[in-house]
Amino acid sequence: MKTRWISSTAGLRVGTLAIGASLARIQVTERSGDAVDLILGCADASGYEYEHPYFGSIVGRHSNRISGAAFTLDGRRYALTPNVGGDQLHGGPLGFAQRVWRVLDHTEDAVGYGLTSADGDQGYPGELEAIVRYRVRGKDLLIDISAASDAPTVASIAPHPYFNLSGAPAAEERLSQHRLTLAADRYLPIDAALLQQGEVAEVARSPFDLRAGGLLTAAHLEAAHEQIQLAGGFDHHFLLPDDAPIDADGLRHAARLEHTASGRALDVATNQTGMQIYTSNTLDYAGGIGNRHYGRHQALCIEPQGYPDAPNQPGYPSNRLDPGTTYRSVTRLSFDWPATTDQSSQPQ
């Protein structure tokens, strides 16, 4: 499996794979000239051909969980292929993360992947054409996802990188030196199966209120709050304010992650209404980058997407996609790190 690299003269270097249209590596070049990894991943490209916890994958056709692995659209019930108990997660056992995408184009600073999802794929109606484009721009990585279907269907396609800005997390190192700030003012409560129940809750006066920022220590990830206990940390969908300002890229600021010891930081902006925040509560993976073992609470996933289980929750905004319309999800990851060398980081 070939890694396709893209890079900028600012020192941002990104490795992608056709399987899952995955982000396999995100590296920044620091003052020393060393390349530092900012996401978790498999030790080498071949690892992505086997089961892994969606490291850097594009997940779909519908990200997150769909309860009962079924939904009704225009009066017809569609049975999906389950892969987590009786529910479907991230598009099913052979969802977008497990598929080999076509390479559409590849330049020094951009790469595109395409996938045809057949009518009935994992139970979804309509043949769907999906495109993912990655582009680096200075210290920014832009992720542009689009899709079109020839029949009414549902779509919520999302990137799934695991961020740890420490650079090389040791087996015992958790997220405690990471400070997370979320622009979200509401979140979606879950039940014991990690499924939404149609409720929308305010973050105020709860561990979910990160509007002023907070370190991801045990005080947050092991809080006595019922919702934290159900998930073993954060595994919740956060909603951005309806009146949040839109920037020149047509995106709204969603989150900021800072590693206090190194000064590395990440800002996330998106055109989506919200994002799933997951603190790798069940992560247990041997064979990571540098042959590291990754464990619980060692990384943070920030996944801009539509409302989870929206096809079964009439009170949530719809993730319906009709013929003649285009699904579009755009995310900008803006990195900052100690002063870089003034030379391009070239792919190896």
N, C-alpha and C positions, 0 to 999 in steps of 0.2 A: 504494500500500500504506500503510494508516494505522498510525501508531504509537500504541499505547495505553499511556498512562503511569499509574503508580501511585506514591504517595509517602507519606512519614511526616513528622511534625512534627520529627523528629530530624535531618532534612536528607538522607535517603536517597531517591533518585528513580530509578525503573526504567522503561525504555521497552521494550515488547514488541511483537511482530509476529505476525500469524496464520500467515505462511509459516514453517514449521518450529516453530511455537509459540516463536519465538526471543526470547532476551534480546538486544535490539539495543543498549541502553545501560544501564549502571549508573553513576550519578553520586552524588557526595556534595557537600554544600554546606559549604565551609570558612569560617573566620573572616572572610575577605575578602568573603564572599557569593558567590564564584565557584563554579560547578558544575564538578567535576573528573570526567572519565571514567576508570573503573577497568577497563574491558574494551576489547579491540579490536573493531572492527566495520566495516561498510561505511559509506561517506561519507553515504549517505542510505538511506531505506527501500527505494527501487527497486533498490538494489544486491543485495538479498537474493533477487531474482527470477532472478538469474543465478548461475553457478557461483562458489562461494566455499568456503573451507576450514572449513565448519561453524561459522562465527562465531555463538556463542550458541545454536545450534540444539538442539532435542531430537532425539536420534538413536535409531533403532530401526527395525524391531521388535526387532532384537538388536544392541546396540552392540558396537563393536570388530570384530575379524575372526573370520570363520568359515572355517576351512581348507577348500579345495576347493569352496567355495560349495555345500556339501551337508551333510546330517546324516541320521541314522536315528532314527526315533521309533516305538516300538511295532512294530518290525520292518519299517517302510516307509521307503524312502529318498526324501528330499525334495531335489530339485535347486533351488538358489537362483539368483537372478540375480547374476552376478559383476560387480564393478566395480573391483577392484584385482588385475590379473593374473587368475589363476584362482580367486581368493578373493572373499568378500564382506566389505565394510567398512560398518559403521554402517547395516545394513539394506538395502543395495543402491543402485543408481543413482537410484531413485525411492523412497527410504526416507522416514522421517518428517520428515527435515530439508528435503526438497524439496516437501512437501505443504502445501497451504493448509488450516489447521485451522479449525473452526467456533469462533466466539466464543460462549462459554456465558454469561458474565456479566462485568461490569466495574464496579467501584466505585472510590472514591478510593484505597483501599489494597490492592485485590485484583483479579485478572483470571483467568478460566478459559478454557481451549481444549479442544475435543474433536475426535477423529479416528476415522473408521471405516476400518479396514484390512481389505479383503475377503479371503475365503478364496482362497488362491493368490497374494496380493499379494507380489511379489518372490520367490515360491516358498514362502512360509510357509503352513502349514495353519491352518484355522479363521478365522472372521471375528472380528476383535479390535476392541474399543472401548477407546480410550485417552483419558485425561483428564489435563491438566496444569493445576495451579493455582499461581499466583504470589501471594504475600502479603507485604507489608512490615509489620514490627512493630518500631518504634523503629529501631535500626540493623541489624536482621536482615532478610534476604530468605529466605523459606521457599519451597522448590520441592517440590510434592507431586504425584507421578506415580502414576496407577493405571491398571489395565487388566484386562479380562475377555475371555474367548474362549468361543465356542460349541463348540469342539473342542480336543483336546489340541494344544498348540503349545509354542513356546519364546518367552521374552520377557526382555529385559534393556534397559531404556529409560533413557537417561541425558542429563543436561544437558551442554553442551559450550562453556562460555564460555572465552575466552582472557584471562587476567588479566595486566595490567601496571599496578601501583599507582603508577607515576610520574606518571600523569595525562595526559601528552602525549608519548609516546616519539618521539624523533627517529629518523631512519632508521638512524643508527649506534648507537643505544642498545640494549643487550641487557639481560639479566636480572641482571647482575653486582651491582647494588645491592639485589637481592631476597634475603632470607633465608628458606629453606624448612625447616620442621620437620614431619616426618611421624611419626605414631604407629605406623606399620607396623613389624612385626618380621620379615616375610617378603615375598618378591616372586616373580613368575613369570618365569623366564628365557625368552628368545625365540631364534629362529633368524634367519638372514639375511633371511627373508621377513617378519620381525616377528611370527611365529606362535609361540604357546606349544606346548611339547612334553610337557606333563603333569607337568613338574617343579615343585617348590616349593623355593625356596632361602632361607636365612637372610640377612638384610641385614648381619649382623655382619661386621666386617673387610672391608667393601666400600664403594664410593662410594654404595651404596644405603642405607647406614645414616645416616639423617637424624633419628634420634630425639632427638639433642641440637641439631639445627639446623645449617645450613651455607649460606654464600652461593653463589648459582648462578653461579659464575665458571667460567672455562675449566678450573680444577682439577677441577670436577665434570663439566661438560658435554663436555669433551674428554679425559677421563681415559683412560689406557691400558687400562683394564679391558675385556675382550672384549665384554661386554654393552653398554657405553657406545659402543664403536666400531661395533657392529652397527647401533645405532639412530641414531647421530650425536648422542647426548644421552640423555635419559630418554624412553622410550616403552614403559613397563612398568606392569604391574598390581601394586599393593602391597596386602598383606593386613593388616588390623587384628588385634590380639591377640584371641583368643577370650574372654579374661576382662576386656576393656576395660569400664570402668563405663558405665552407661547413664544419661543425664540425664533431666530432667523432661519433655522432648519425646520421650523414647524413642529418643534418638540417642546415638551414640558420637563423641567427638572424633576427627577424622581428620587434620587438617593445619592449619598456621598459615603464612601468607605475610606477610612484613613488608618494606616498602620503607624502607631505613635512612635515606635522605636526607630523606624527607618525614614520616616517622612514621606513615604509613598502614599499616593491617594488615587481614588477613582471617583469620578462623577458620572452618573447615569441619567440620561434624558431619553424620553420616548414619546411616541404619539399614541400609546395605549392608555387606557383609563386607569390601569393599575399594574401591579407586579406581585408575583409570588416571591416571598422571602423564605428561604430554607437554610437552616443552620447545620446541615449535614448530620441530622440527629441519629441516623442509623448507619452512617458511613463506616465501612470496614473493608478496606481494599488493599491487598498486597500487590506490589508490582507497579507502583506509581513512578513518576519521573525521578530518576536517580535511584530506582529500586526502593523507594520509600514505602512505608506502610502508612496509609491514611486512615484516620480514625474519627470517632464521633466529635462533632463540634470543631472540626479542623478547617472548615471552609464555609463560605457563604455564597449561596446562589441567589442572584437577583434576576428574575425571569419576567420581563414585561409581557403581558398577555391579556386576553379577554377574561371575563368572569369565568371561574371554574364551574363546571356542571351547569352552565347556562342553559343547555338544551332541556334540562329537567327542572329548572327554577324559573317559573314565569315572571317572578319579580325582578330578575336580573336582566340587564340589557342582552339582546340576542347576539349570538355569534353566527347567525345565518349568513350564508353566501349563496347568492342567486346567479344564474347565467347572465352575462352582460355586465356584471359588476366585478370589481377587483378587490381582493383582500390585500391589505397593506399594513405591515408592521415595521416600523423603523426605530432603531435603538442606536444611541451614540454613547460609546464608552470613552470618556476623556480621562487620560492618565496624567499623573504628575509624579515626579521623582527627583532625587538629587541631581545636580547639574550633570548633563551628558557631555560626551565628547562631541566635537563639531564635525562628525563624519558619518556617512551613511552606514547603517548596519545591513550588510549584504547577506542574502540567503546562502546557506551552505549546501 
